[in-house]
Amino acid sequence: MFVTTAAKSAKALDALLKSLEMICNRCQEKGAEEADRILGERGKVLALYEASL
């Protein structure tokens, strides 16, 4: 079976989805300033895996 690099990366993040969801909820509750504080430049990368970011 052929598995793409993107699929492997997504699978690797499966273990972190609950934590990512909690971070996302906090960012939505507290606003953009808090999201920038918590995620910084990484927010754009994480948004590929969690659309609500």
Secondary structure, DSSP 4 states (H G I P E B T S, - for coil): ----HHHHHHHHHGGGHHHHHHHHHHHHHH-HHHHHHHHTTHHHHHTTT-TT-
